[in-house]
Amino acid sequence: MEIKFSHGENFVIALSGRLDTVTSIELSKALEGEKIDEQLTIIDMKDLQYISSAGLRLLLAIKKDLAEEGKQLEIHNLNNVCKEVFKVTGFGNILTVK
């Protein structure tokens, strides 16, 4: 998986590849060193081909951590495969998807 961070008006995390058990750990570690000053964090999944339950758990953890600081998380650009995972698991109702 490739992870790209960009800071500006919003903090954007662009993901490509697969967000699974192994790559969730990579993303979690990469975020540990990132100072997030922006009010809104956007996870851009335009190039994400697959998300597993471990990836979904990490998204919930990120949302929780941001909410504790009064910040928000949005998920953008889900492909059809990831949209179906969000629909079946109910994550489309838990996370803000745009």
N, C-alpha and C positions, 0 to 999 in steps of 0.2 A: 504494500500500500504506500502511496505517496501522500504526504501531508504538507500543506502550504498554509502558513499563517500570514495574514496581512492586517495591519492596524490602520485606523483612520477614523471616519465617523462611526463605523462599526468594526468590531473584531470579527474577521472572517476566517473560518477554518475550511479550506478546500480539500476534499478527500477524493482520491481515485484508487480504484482497485477493489479490495475486499476489506470489510470491517468485521473481523471474526475474533476468535479467542486470542490468537497471537498478536494481531495488529491492534486490538483494543488496548493491549498492554503498551504497545509502542505509542499510541496516541495519548494514553494516560500519562506516560512518562514525559512525552514532549510538552504536554500542557503544564506539568509541574513547574517548569522553568519559565513559563510565559506570564508576564504581568499584564493583566487584563484591566484596563482603565475604562474601556468603553461600556456604555449602558447596555448595548445590545450585542450579543454574540450570534453570528450566523454560521451554521454548518452547511456548506454548499456540497450537495451530494450528486451534482450533475454527472461526475465521472465515477461514481461509486457503483460497482456492479453487483454487490452482494452485501447484506448485513445479517449477522447471526444474532442469537439471543445475547451473547456476550457484548456485542456492539450496542444492542438496545439497552442493556443494563448500564453501559458506560454513558450513553446519552442521558439516561435518567439521573445518573450521578452528577454529570455536568450541569444539568438543569437545576438540581438541588443545590449544588455549590454556588451557582450564580444567584439563585433565588435568596440564599442566605445573605448575600451582599446587596440585595435589592436590584439585581440585574436580570435581564431576560435572555432567553434562548429561542431561536427560530431555526427550523430546518427548511432548506430551500432546494429546489430542483430535483426532487425524487424521480428516479426512472420508474418504469412500470413494475419491475421486479420488487424494488424497495417499497413502492406504494402498496403493493399487495401484502407485503410483510407487515407494514404499518396498519393496514386495514384489518388483517386477520388477528393481529395481536392486540388491537385497540390502541396502539401508540399514536394513531392519528388523532385520538381524542385526548391524549395525555400531553403530547408535545404540540407546539405551534408549527404547523406545516404550511409553507407557502410555495 
